[in-house]
Amino acid sequence: RDKISDILQNKRPDSTKKKPPNKDPVALTEEVRQEVREIREEANLIQLEINILIQAYLQQNNLTELNDKKLTAFKTKETQFLEKFTSEPYSPTYRDSLDSSHPNENGCTDLVLAEPRMLFYKNLLIPNCNLGSLSAIEKERLTSLEFDVFTQTRNEEHCYLLIMSMFEQLGLMKEFNIPEIVLYRFIAVSAKRYRDVPFHNFYHAFNVTQTMYYFLTTCEAGKLLGPCEMLGLLVSTLCHDIDHPGLNNTFQKRASTRISSLYKKSILENHHYAQALLILSMAECDILKFTSEDAETRVLQYIKNMILATDLSIHGVVLKDLANRKKFLHKHFKTSNKSDVPQLPYSDLELFMVALIKCADLSNEIRQDTIAQKWAKRVLQEFIKQGKLEKKLAWSVEPWMDTDKLILCREQINFIEQLCLPLYYHLAAILPKLSECCSQLESNRDGWSKRLQLYYKDSSEISFKSDKKTFWVRNPFKAKGDSVSSTLRARAAEKISSRRPRQRLKGK
Protein backbone atom coordinates (compact mmCIF):
# COMPACT_ATOMS: atom_id res chain seq x y z
CA ARG A 1 0.00 0.00 0.00
CA ASP A 2 2.85 2.38 0.82
CA LYS A 3 4.40 1.79 -2.63
CA ILE A 4 1.12 2.46 -4.40
CA SER A 5 0.52 5.54 -2.24
CA ASP A 6 3.97 6.90 -3.14
CA ILE A 7 3.27 6.41 -6.84
CA LEU A 8 -0.05 8.21 -6.58
CA GLN A 9 1.44 11.07 -4.55
CA ASN A 10 4.28 11.50 -7.03
CA LYS A 11 1.80 11.74 -9.90
CA ARG A 12 -0.66 14.05 -8.11
CA PRO A 13 -0.36 17.63 -9.47
CA ASP A 14 0.38 20.48 -7.05
CA SER A 15 -2.58 22.90 -7.08
CA THR A 16 -0.29 25.85 -6.17
CA LYS A 17 1.72 25.45 -9.35
CA LYS A 18 0.71 26.76 -12.71
CA LYS A 19 -1.26 24.16 -14.64
CA PRO A 20 0.53 22.79 -17.69
CA PRO A 21 -0.94 23.42 -21.13
CA ASN A 22 -3.55 21.01 -22.40
CA LYS A 23 -2.04 17.81 -23.79
CA ASP A 24 -3.02 15.80 -26.77
CA PRO A 25 -5.82 13.40 -25.67
CA VAL A 26 -4.02 10.42 -27.21
CA ALA A 27 -0.78 11.19 -25.35
CA LEU A 28 -2.69 11.82 -22.12
CA THR A 29 -4.51 8.50 -22.47
CA GLU A 30 -1.23 6.67 -22.96
CA GLU A 31 0.23 8.34 -19.87
CA VAL A 32 -2.73 7.24 -17.79
CA ARG A 33 -2.46 3.70 -19.12
CA GLN A 34 1.24 3.62 -18.26
CA GLU A 35 0.51 4.79 -14.72
CA VAL A 36 -2.17 2.13 -14.34
CA ARG A 37 0.26 -0.51 -15.56
CA GLU A 38 2.87 0.62 -13.01
CA ILE A 39 0.34 0.49 -10.18
CA ARG A 40 -0.83 -2.96 -11.24
CA GLU A 41 2.74 -4.24 -11.39
CA GLU A 42 3.46 -2.88 -7.91
CA ALA A 43 0.21 -4.32 -6.57
CA ASN A 44 1.04 -7.67 -8.15
CA LEU A 45 4.48 -7.78 -6.50
CA ILE A 46 2.89 -6.91 -3.14
CA GLN A 47 0.37 -9.73 -3.60
CA LEU A 48 3.21 -12.13 -4.34
CA GLU A 49 4.88 -11.21 -1.05
CA ILE A 50 1.61 -11.84 0.79
CA ASN A 51 1.15 -15.22 -0.89
CA ILE A 52 4.69 -16.35 -0.05
CA LEU A 53 4.23 -15.13 3.53
CA ILE A 54 1.08 -17.25 3.89
CA GLN A 55 2.82 -20.28 2.36
CA ALA A 56 5.81 -19.83 4.69
CA TYR A 57 3.50 -19.58 7.73
CA LEU A 58 1.52 -22.69 6.80
CA GLN A 59 4.70 -24.65 6.08
CA GLN A 60 6.42 -23.49 9.27
CA ASN A 61 3.43 -24.56 11.39
CA ASN A 62 3.07 -27.88 9.57
CA LEU A 63 -0.52 -27.13 8.54
CA THR A 64 -0.46 -29.54 5.62
CA GLU A 65 -4.18 -30.00 5.06
CA LEU A 66 -4.93 -26.28 5.38
CA ASN A 67 -1.88 -25.55 3.25
CA ASP A 68 -3.21 -27.53 0.27
CA LYS A 69 -6.64 -25.89 0.41
CA LYS A 70 -5.36 -22.37 1.03
CA LEU A 71 -2.66 -22.42 -1.65
CA THR A 72 -5.03 -23.64 -4.34
CA ALA A 73 -6.59 -20.18 -4.33
CA PHE A 74 -3.18 -18.66 -5.22
CA LYS A 75 -2.48 -21.04 -8.11
CA THR A 76 -3.60 -20.56 -11.69
CA LYS A 77 -5.32 -23.42 -13.49
CA GLU A 78 -2.13 -23.83 -15.47
CA THR A 79 -0.07 -24.36 -12.32
CA GLN A 80 -2.58 -26.84 -10.92
CA PHE A 81 -2.61 -28.75 -14.22
CA LEU A 82 1.19 -28.92 -14.42
CA GLU A 83 1.51 -30.00 -10.79
CA LYS A 84 -0.78 -32.96 -11.42
CA PHE A 85 0.85 -33.67 -14.79
CA THR A 86 4.36 -33.86 -13.29
CA SER A 87 3.46 -35.62 -10.02
CA GLU A 88 4.90 -39.06 -9.20
CA PRO A 89 6.83 -39.26 -12.47
CA TYR A 90 8.99 -42.24 -11.53
CA SER A 91 6.43 -44.58 -10.01
CA PRO A 92 6.03 -47.82 -12.01
CA THR A 93 2.81 -47.90 -14.03
CA TYR A 94 2.50 -51.64 -13.40
CA ARG A 95 3.84 -52.25 -9.92
CA ASP A 96 3.12 -55.97 -10.16
CA SER A 97 5.68 -56.21 -12.95
CA LEU A 98 8.42 -55.16 -10.50
CA ASP A 99 9.49 -56.75 -7.28
CA SER A 100 8.33 -54.31 -4.61
CA SER A 101 10.66 -55.99 -2.15
CA HIS A 102 13.54 -54.07 -3.78
CA PRO A 103 13.12 -50.45 -2.66
CA ASN A 104 15.78 -47.88 -3.42
CA GLU A 105 18.42 -46.72 -0.92
CA ASN A 106 15.91 -44.40 0.76
CA GLY A 107 13.38 -47.17 1.33
CA CYS A 108 10.99 -45.84 -1.31
CA THR A 109 9.51 -48.06 -4.02
CA ASP A 110 9.63 -45.20 -6.56
CA LEU A 111 12.49 -45.82 -8.95
CA VAL A 112 14.90 -42.95 -8.19
CA LEU A 113 18.39 -42.56 -6.77
CA ALA A 114 17.36 -39.65 -4.51
CA GLU A 115 14.13 -38.19 -3.17
CA PRO A 116 12.93 -34.63 -4.03
CA ARG A 117 14.46 -31.84 -1.99
CA MET A 118 12.41 -29.65 0.33
CA LEU A 119 11.70 -26.04 -0.63
CA PHE A 120 11.30 -23.70 2.36
CA TYR A 121 9.15 -20.69 1.51
CA LYS A 122 10.64 -18.66 4.34
CA ASN A 123 13.89 -18.60 2.33
CA LEU A 124 12.02 -17.08 -0.62
CA LEU A 125 10.37 -14.44 1.56
CA ILE A 126 13.57 -12.69 2.62
CA PRO A 127 16.22 -13.95 0.22
CA ASN A 128 19.82 -12.85 -0.08
CA CYS A 129 19.80 -11.42 -3.59
CA ASN A 130 22.31 -8.60 -3.20
CA LEU A 131 24.22 -8.61 -6.47
CA GLY A 132 26.51 -5.94 -5.04
CA SER A 133 27.99 -8.56 -2.72
CA LEU A 134 29.76 -10.20 -5.69
CA SER A 135 33.27 -8.96 -6.39
CA ALA A 136 34.56 -8.00 -9.82
CA ILE A 137 36.95 -10.99 -9.66
CA GLU A 138 34.05 -13.40 -9.11
CA LYS A 139 32.17 -11.99 -12.09
CA GLU A 140 35.29 -12.17 -14.24
CA ARG A 141 35.87 -15.83 -13.36
CA LEU A 142 32.50 -16.71 -14.88
CA THR A 143 33.86 -15.88 -18.34
CA SER A 144 36.69 -18.41 -18.02
CA LEU A 145 37.00 -22.18 -18.48
CA GLU A 146 39.13 -22.26 -15.35
CA PHE A 147 36.04 -21.73 -13.20
CA ASP A 148 35.59 -24.64 -10.78
CA VAL A 149 32.15 -24.91 -9.17
CA PHE A 150 33.57 -27.28 -6.51
CA THR A 151 36.18 -24.85 -5.16
CA GLN A 152 35.12 -21.37 -6.29
CA THR A 153 31.58 -21.31 -4.90
CA ARG A 154 30.82 -21.06 -1.18
CA ASN A 155 27.41 -22.75 -1.19
CA GLU A 156 24.28 -23.18 -3.28
CA GLU A 157 22.99 -19.68 -2.48
CA HIS A 158 26.27 -18.23 -3.77
CA CYS A 159 25.59 -20.03 -7.06
CA TYR A 160 22.20 -18.30 -7.26
CA LEU A 161 23.89 -14.90 -7.13
CA LEU A 162 26.45 -15.90 -9.74
CA ILE A 163 23.68 -16.97 -12.13
CA MET A 164 21.87 -13.68 -11.48
CA SER A 165 25.10 -11.90 -12.36
CA MET A 166 25.13 -13.67 -15.74
CA PHE A 167 21.61 -12.38 -16.49
CA GLU A 168 22.63 -8.88 -15.41
CA GLN A 169 25.91 -8.77 -17.36
CA LEU A 170 24.11 -9.83 -20.55
CA GLY A 171 21.54 -7.06 -20.03
CA LEU A 172 18.65 -9.51 -19.79
CA MET A 173 17.21 -8.17 -16.53
CA LYS A 174 16.86 -4.71 -18.04
CA GLU A 175 15.74 -5.93 -21.47
CA PHE A 176 12.90 -8.07 -20.09
CA ASN A 177 12.08 -5.97 -17.01
CA ILE A 178 12.89 -8.83 -14.63
CA PRO A 179 12.81 -7.76 -10.96
CA GLU A 180 15.80 -8.97 -8.93
CA ILE A 181 13.59 -10.72 -6.38
CA VAL A 182 11.62 -12.62 -9.05
CA LEU A 183 14.80 -13.77 -10.82
CA TYR A 184 16.29 -14.93 -7.52
CA ARG A 185 13.17 -16.94 -6.71
CA PHE A 186 13.08 -18.49 -10.17
CA ILE A 187 16.69 -19.64 -9.80
CA ALA A 188 16.21 -20.83 -6.20
CA VAL A 189 13.06 -22.84 -6.94
CA SER A 190 14.67 -24.34 -10.06
CA ALA A 191 17.70 -25.36 -7.97
CA LYS A 192 15.58 -26.99 -5.27
CA ARG A 193 13.79 -29.07 -7.91
CA TYR A 194 17.05 -30.88 -8.62
CA ARG A 195 17.62 -34.08 -6.66
CA ASP A 196 20.87 -34.95 -4.86
CA VAL A 197 21.96 -37.58 -7.37
CA PRO A 198 25.70 -38.03 -8.03
CA PHE A 199 25.87 -36.24 -11.40
CA HIS A 200 22.58 -34.79 -12.69
CA ASN A 201 22.21 -32.37 -9.77
CA PHE A 202 22.05 -28.58 -9.44
CA TYR A 203 25.83 -28.20 -9.63
CA HIS A 204 25.80 -29.89 -13.03
CA ALA A 205 23.09 -27.41 -14.10
CA PHE A 206 25.21 -24.52 -12.80
CA ASN A 207 28.26 -25.85 -14.61
CA VAL A 208 26.35 -26.07 -17.90
CA THR A 209 24.91 -22.56 -17.39
CA GLN A 210 28.35 -21.10 -16.68
CA THR A 211 29.73 -22.81 -19.79
CA MET A 212 26.94 -21.27 -21.87
CA TYR A 213 27.81 -17.87 -20.43
CA TYR A 214 31.43 -18.48 -21.44
CA PHE A 215 30.30 -19.30 -25.00
CA LEU A 216 28.13 -16.17 -25.20
CA THR A 217 30.80 -13.80 -23.88
CA THR A 218 34.39 -15.03 -24.30
CA CYS A 219 33.68 -17.08 -27.44
CA GLU A 220 31.44 -14.28 -28.82
CA ALA A 221 28.49 -16.53 -29.65
CA GLY A 222 26.26 -13.63 -28.60
CA LYS A 223 27.13 -11.88 -31.87
CA LEU A 224 24.71 -14.16 -33.72
CA LEU A 225 21.99 -14.00 -31.08
CA GLY A 226 19.45 -11.50 -29.80
CA PRO A 227 18.17 -10.99 -26.24
CA CYS A 228 15.36 -13.57 -26.61
CA GLU A 229 17.82 -16.20 -27.81
CA MET A 230 20.27 -15.55 -24.96
CA LEU A 231 17.50 -15.60 -22.35
CA GLY A 232 16.14 -18.84 -23.80
CA LEU A 233 19.60 -20.44 -23.66
CA LEU A 234 20.35 -19.41 -20.08
CA VAL A 235 16.95 -20.58 -18.81
CA SER A 236 17.31 -23.85 -20.75
CA THR A 237 20.75 -24.63 -19.35
CA LEU A 238 19.54 -23.94 -15.81
CA CYS A 239 16.44 -26.12 -16.21
CA HIS A 240 17.62 -28.80 -18.64
CA ASP A 241 17.89 -31.63 -16.07
CA ILE A 242 15.35 -30.55 -13.41
CA ASP A 243 14.06 -33.46 -11.29
CA HIS A 244 16.44 -35.97 -12.91
CA PRO A 245 16.16 -39.28 -11.00
CA GLY A 246 19.70 -40.42 -11.80
CA LEU A 247 18.28 -43.17 -14.05
CA ASN A 248 18.34 -42.78 -17.83
CA ASN A 249 15.64 -42.97 -20.53
CA THR A 250 16.30 -46.64 -21.21
CA PHE A 251 15.62 -47.42 -17.56
CA GLN A 252 12.32 -45.48 -17.67
CA LYS A 253 11.12 -47.63 -20.57
CA ARG A 254 12.20 -50.91 -18.98
CA ALA A 255 10.55 -50.02 -15.66
CA SER A 256 7.35 -48.71 -17.33
CA THR A 257 7.40 -45.60 -15.15
CA ARG A 258 4.62 -43.05 -15.35
CA ILE A 259 6.58 -40.62 -17.53
CA SER A 260 7.46 -43.38 -19.99
CA SER A 261 3.72 -43.74 -20.65
CA LEU A 262 3.32 -39.95 -21.01
CA TYR A 263 6.17 -39.45 -23.46
CA LYS A 264 7.14 -41.88 -26.18
CA LYS A 265 10.38 -40.10 -27.11
CA SER A 266 12.88 -38.00 -25.14
CA ILE A 267 11.17 -39.13 -21.94
CA LEU A 268 13.26 -37.32 -19.34
CA GLU A 269 13.81 -34.26 -21.53
CA ASN A 270 10.06 -33.72 -21.93
CA HIS A 271 9.67 -34.07 -18.16
CA HIS A 272 12.42 -31.49 -17.54
CA TYR A 273 10.63 -29.08 -19.88
CA ALA A 274 7.31 -29.64 -18.07
CA GLN A 275 9.08 -28.89 -14.78
CA ALA A 276 10.46 -25.64 -16.23
CA LEU A 277 6.96 -24.64 -17.34
CA LEU A 278 5.61 -25.43 -13.89
CA ILE A 279 8.13 -23.10 -12.24
CA LEU A 280 7.40 -20.32 -14.73
CA SER A 281 3.69 -20.74 -14.04
CA MET A 282 4.27 -19.80 -10.39
CA ALA A 283 3.62 -16.09 -10.05
CA GLU A 284 6.56 -15.57 -7.69
CA CYS A 285 8.98 -17.15 -10.20
CA ASP A 286 7.62 -15.87 -13.52
CA ILE A 287 10.55 -13.99 -15.03
CA LEU A 288 8.60 -13.46 -18.30
CA LYS A 289 5.71 -11.68 -16.63
CA PHE A 290 6.68 -8.13 -17.54
CA THR A 291 7.84 -8.71 -21.10
CA SER A 292 5.83 -8.54 -24.31
CA GLU A 293 3.67 -11.43 -25.41
CA ASP A 294 5.67 -11.93 -28.61
CA ALA A 295 8.95 -12.12 -26.69
CA GLU A 296 7.43 -14.53 -24.18
CA THR A 297 6.22 -16.83 -26.95
CA ARG A 298 9.67 -16.88 -28.60
CA VAL A 299 11.52 -17.55 -25.34
CA LEU A 300 9.18 -20.40 -24.40
CA GLN A 301 9.68 -21.98 -27.83
CA TYR A 302 13.45 -21.76 -27.38
CA ILE A 303 13.27 -23.30 -23.89
CA LYS A 304 11.26 -26.24 -25.18
CA ASN A 305 13.52 -26.94 -28.16
CA MET A 306 16.79 -26.45 -26.29
CA ILE A 307 15.87 -28.80 -23.43
CA LEU A 308 14.70 -31.46 -25.90
CA ALA A 309 17.96 -31.01 -27.82
CA THR A 310 19.96 -32.28 -24.83
CA ASP A 311 18.71 -35.81 -25.59
CA LEU A 312 21.80 -37.72 -26.75
CA SER A 313 19.73 -39.76 -29.20
CA ILE A 314 19.55 -36.78 -31.60
CA HIS A 315 23.32 -36.24 -31.54
CA GLY A 316 23.79 -37.71 -35.00
CA VAL A 317 21.34 -35.42 -36.79
CA VAL A 318 22.88 -32.38 -35.07
CA LEU A 319 26.34 -33.35 -36.35
CA LYS A 320 24.96 -33.90 -39.86
CA ASP A 321 23.25 -30.48 -40.02
CA LEU A 322 26.25 -28.69 -38.53
CA ALA A 323 28.58 -30.23 -41.10
CA ASN A 324 26.34 -28.86 -43.87
CA ARG A 325 25.77 -25.36 -42.42
CA LYS A 326 28.93 -24.46 -40.51
CA LYS A 327 30.52 -22.55 -43.42
CA PHE A 328 27.42 -20.40 -43.84
CA LEU A 329 27.22 -19.76 -40.10
CA HIS A 330 30.91 -18.83 -39.89
CA LYS A 331 30.53 -16.41 -42.82
CA HIS A 332 27.59 -14.82 -41.04
CA PHE A 333 29.63 -14.64 -37.81
CA LYS A 334 32.51 -12.81 -39.54
CA THR A 335 30.15 -10.14 -40.88
CA SER A 336 27.93 -9.92 -37.80
CA ASN A 337 29.32 -6.50 -36.80
CA LYS A 338 28.06 -4.91 -40.01
CA SER A 339 24.71 -3.16 -39.82
CA ASP A 340 23.45 -4.40 -43.20
CA VAL A 341 23.85 -8.12 -42.39
CA PRO A 342 20.48 -9.89 -42.68
CA GLN A 343 19.19 -11.91 -39.73
CA LEU A 344 19.90 -15.62 -39.68
CA PRO A 345 17.13 -17.87 -41.06
CA TYR A 346 15.25 -19.49 -38.18
CA SER A 347 16.44 -23.01 -39.02
CA ASP A 348 20.09 -21.91 -38.90
CA LEU A 349 19.54 -19.89 -35.74
CA GLU A 350 17.93 -22.90 -34.06
CA LEU A 351 20.73 -25.21 -35.22
CA PHE A 352 23.37 -22.83 -33.83
CA MET A 353 21.56 -22.63 -30.47
CA VAL A 354 21.19 -26.42 -30.34
CA ALA A 355 24.92 -26.80 -30.98
CA LEU A 356 25.66 -24.36 -28.14
CA ILE A 357 23.53 -26.13 -25.54
CA LYS A 358 24.75 -29.58 -26.55
CA CYS A 359 28.36 -28.45 -26.24
CA ALA A 360 27.58 -26.84 -22.88
CA ASP A 361 25.93 -30.05 -21.68
CA LEU A 362 29.00 -32.05 -22.75
CA SER A 363 31.50 -29.59 -21.30
CA ASN A 364 33.05 -31.59 -18.45
CA GLU A 365 36.12 -32.49 -20.51
CA ILE A 366 36.82 -28.96 -21.78
CA ARG A 367 37.90 -28.09 -18.24
CA GLN A 368 41.35 -28.57 -16.77
CA ASP A 369 42.27 -32.20 -16.17
CA THR A 370 41.75 -32.03 -12.39
CA ILE A 371 38.23 -30.58 -12.78
CA ALA A 372 37.33 -32.99 -15.60
CA GLN A 373 38.28 -35.99 -13.44
CA LYS A 374 35.90 -34.88 -10.68
CA TRP A 375 32.97 -34.80 -13.11
CA ALA A 376 33.97 -38.13 -14.69
CA LYS A 377 33.91 -39.84 -11.31
CA ARG A 378 30.43 -38.43 -10.62
CA VAL A 379 29.12 -39.81 -13.93
CA LEU A 380 30.68 -43.15 -13.03
CA GLN A 381 28.98 -43.14 -9.61
CA GLU A 382 25.58 -42.55 -11.19
CA PHE A 383 26.10 -45.31 -13.77
CA ILE A 384 27.15 -47.76 -11.07
CA LYS A 385 24.14 -46.93 -8.89
CA GLN A 386 21.81 -47.56 -11.80
CA GLY A 387 23.58 -50.84 -12.49
CA LYS A 388 23.15 -51.93 -8.87
CA LEU A 389 19.44 -51.10 -8.97
CA GLU A 390 19.04 -53.08 -12.20
CA LYS A 391 20.73 -56.07 -10.55
CA LYS A 392 18.29 -55.81 -7.63
CA LEU A 393 15.46 -55.91 -10.15
CA ALA A 394 17.05 -59.02 -11.74
CA TRP A 395 17.61 -57.19 -15.03
CA SER A 396 20.53 -57.47 -17.40
CA VAL A 397 23.11 -54.73 -16.81
CA GLU A 398 24.98 -52.85 -19.54
CA PRO A 399 28.81 -53.18 -19.39
CA TRP A 400 29.32 -49.46 -18.71
CA MET A 401 27.14 -49.77 -15.56
CA ASP A 402 28.64 -53.00 -14.31
CA THR A 403 31.46 -52.58 -11.79
CA ASP A 404 32.99 -55.82 -13.01
CA LYS A 405 33.29 -54.61 -16.59
CA LEU A 406 33.42 -50.80 -16.55
CA ILE A 407 36.76 -49.07 -17.15
CA LEU A 408 36.55 -45.32 -16.52
CA CYS A 409 39.53 -44.36 -18.68
CA ARG A 410 38.15 -46.20 -21.70
CA GLU A 411 34.71 -44.63 -21.24
CA GLN A 412 36.17 -41.12 -21.07
CA ILE A 413 38.36 -41.64 -24.15
CA ASN A 414 35.35 -42.73 -26.17
CA PHE A 415 33.18 -39.98 -24.67
CA ILE A 416 35.69 -37.40 -25.91
CA GLU A 417 36.35 -38.99 -29.31
CA GLN A 418 32.84 -40.10 -30.23
CA LEU A 419 30.68 -37.30 -28.80
CA CYS A 420 32.65 -34.25 -27.77
CA LEU A 421 35.37 -33.69 -30.38
CA PRO A 422 33.18 -34.03 -33.52
CA LEU A 423 30.66 -31.57 -32.07
CA TYR A 424 33.25 -29.10 -30.80
CA TYR A 425 35.21 -29.21 -34.07
CA HIS A 426 32.07 -28.19 -35.97
CA LEU A 427 31.22 -25.38 -33.54
CA ALA A 428 34.83 -24.16 -33.49
CA ALA A 429 34.59 -23.80 -37.29
CA ILE A 430 31.86 -21.21 -36.58
CA LEU A 431 33.36 -19.64 -33.43
CA PRO A 432 37.20 -19.56 -33.76
CA LYS A 433 37.74 -18.83 -30.05
CA LEU A 434 36.22 -22.21 -29.24
CA SER A 435 39.43 -23.85 -30.49
CA GLU A 436 40.75 -23.59 -26.92
CA CYS A 437 38.06 -26.10 -25.91
CA CYS A 438 39.16 -28.49 -28.64
CA SER A 439 42.77 -28.29 -27.47
CA GLN A 440 41.73 -29.07 -23.90
CA LEU A 441 39.61 -32.00 -25.07
CA GLU A 442 42.60 -33.45 -26.95
CA SER A 443 44.86 -32.91 -23.93
CA ASN A 444 42.39 -34.62 -21.57
CA ARG A 445 41.96 -37.50 -24.02
CA ASP A 446 45.72 -38.03 -24.06
CA GLY A 447 45.74 -37.96 -20.26
CA TRP A 448 43.06 -40.65 -20.06
CA SER A 449 44.98 -42.71 -22.66
CA LYS A 450 48.12 -42.66 -20.51
CA ARG A 451 46.14 -43.74 -17.47
CA LEU A 452 44.53 -46.52 -19.51
CA GLN A 453 47.96 -47.81 -20.57
CA LEU A 454 48.99 -47.91 -16.92
CA TYR A 455 45.83 -49.87 -16.18
CA TYR A 456 46.92 -52.65 -18.52
CA LYS A 457 50.18 -54.46 -17.85
CA ASP A 458 50.84 -54.47 -21.58
CA SER A 459 49.50 -51.62 -23.74
CA SER A 460 49.06 -54.07 -26.61
CA GLU A 461 46.08 -55.52 -24.74
CA ILE A 462 44.10 -52.39 -25.60
CA SER A 463 42.00 -53.20 -28.63
CA PHE A 464 39.20 -51.50 -30.49
CA LYS A 465 37.00 -54.54 -29.91
CA SER A 466 36.76 -53.72 -26.24
CA ASP A 467 35.98 -50.10 -27.11
CA LYS A 468 32.86 -51.16 -29.03
CA LYS A 469 31.25 -52.17 -25.74
CA THR A 470 31.39 -48.63 -24.47
CA PHE A 471 28.31 -46.51 -23.81
CA TRP A 472 29.38 -43.79 -26.25
CA VAL A 473 29.50 -45.92 -29.42
CA ARG A 474 25.86 -46.87 -29.99
CA ASN A 475 23.43 -46.81 -32.88
CA PRO A 476 21.18 -44.10 -31.34
CA PHE A 477 23.99 -41.58 -31.86
CA LYS A 478 23.94 -42.09 -35.62
CA ALA A 479 22.10 -39.57 -37.77
CA LYS A 480 18.35 -40.09 -37.67
CA GLY A 481 15.81 -37.58 -38.99
CA ASP A 482 15.69 -35.10 -41.84
CA SER A 483 16.83 -32.07 -39.81
CA VAL A 484 17.24 -30.78 -36.27
CA SER A 485 14.01 -28.75 -36.49
CA SER A 486 11.86 -31.66 -37.66
CA THR A 487 13.45 -34.01 -35.11
CA LEU A 488 12.69 -31.63 -32.22
CA ARG A 489 9.09 -31.18 -33.36
CA ALA A 490 8.63 -34.94 -33.48
CA ARG A 491 9.89 -35.34 -29.92
CA ALA A 492 7.82 -32.61 -28.27
CA ALA A 493 4.93 -33.85 -26.13
CA GLU A 494 1.66 -32.56 -27.58
CA LYS A 495 0.02 -32.19 -24.16
CA ILE A 496 2.44 -29.52 -23.01
CA SER A 497 4.22 -28.23 -26.13
CA SER A 498 1.65 -25.53 -26.94
CA ARG A 499 0.53 -24.63 -23.43
CA ARG A 500 1.23 -21.20 -21.99
CA PRO A 501 2.61 -21.03 -18.46
CA ARG A 502 0.19 -18.38 -17.18
CA GLN A 503 -2.48 -15.81 -17.93
CA ARG A 504 -1.04 -12.43 -18.79
CA LEU A 505 -1.59 -9.39 -16.61
CA LYS A 506 -4.41 -7.13 -17.65
CA GLY A 507 -3.25 -3.95 -19.28
CA LYS A 508 -0.09 -5.49 -20.67
Disulfide bonds with the S-S distance in Angstrom:
none
